[in-house]
Amino acid sequence: MPVSRISKEEALTFLITHLVIEQEQHFEMNAHCLFTLMRLAAEAESIINSQEGVIAHEVIEDLASGWERG
């Protein structure tokens, strides 16, 4: 059984921290926003846990760069 490097919750925490603190983005946490962030966190978790040698924060930052406030 492969070892999990990151959970969806950890990815979500890093994603929100990156967007709010590092990118200084402001957004309303509504159902649509939460769904989008959870989907990005799940995608990050999948990529990080399935590929050897990827750097977790780089994957999450790359996914965050495509995030658009709706």
N, C-alpha and C positions, 0 to 999 in steps of 0.2 A: 504494500500500500504506500503510495507516494506521500511524502511529508508535506503538509500544507505550510507554505511560507507566510501567508497572510490570509486573514478572514475578510469577509465582505464588510463587517463592521469596522475593522481597522482601515480598510481602503476608504470607506465612507468618511471616517474621521479625518484621515489625511487629506482627502479630496476637499472637504469643507474648509479645513484649516488652510489649505493652499489657496482656495478661491477667496476667502475672506481676509486672511492675514497677508499673504504674499501678493495676491493680485488686487487687493482692496476692492473687491466686488461686493455690491450690496444686492440682496434679493429678498423677496418675500417667501417664506417657507410655507408654500401652499401644497396641495396634493400633487399638482403637475410638477412642481419643482422637486418635491421629494421623490416622486417616481423617477424623474430624469436622473437625479443624483444616485438613487439606488441602482438604476440600470448601469450607470457608469461604474459604480463601485463593484457590481457583480462582474462586469466585463474586465475590470482591472484584476479582480481576484482570479478569474479564469486564466487570463494571460500570464500573470505572475506565477501561478501555481502549476501551469502546464509547460512553461518554457524555461529551460536551464539558462542561467547566466544573465537573465534580464534584471535590471535594477528597478526595484519596486517604485521608488519615488519618480523615476523617469517615466515609467509607464503611466502612472497616475497623472503626472503633470501633462503628458502628451494628450491623454484623454480629456483632461480639463481644458486644454487649449481650444478644443472644439465645442466646448459647452457654451451655449447661448441662452441668455435669459429670455424666457418666453413671454 
